[in-house]
Amino acid sequence: METDLWRDMVGKISTICVTGQFKRLQHQLEDLYRRAGVPQPAVQAYQDVLLSLLADEDEIHTATPAN
């Protein structure tokens, strides 16, 4: 059961990370973070974009009524 949950989560993350939207946002945010002096801007941008897009996806699924 827990393995299925992990498999589903990895699938969602993988799907998000290969999109053009993810890559564009990551590069834009990384550039902003770099100019702002944020430590590890690439890692921080990756995490922030991923969390943001996961939250967006979660909002879409929770806002859509189940049939």
Secondary structure, DSSP 8 states (H G I E B T S, - for coil): -HHHHHHHHHHHHHHHHTSHHHHHHHHHHHHHHHHHT-SSHHHHHHHHHHHHHHHHHHHHHHHS---
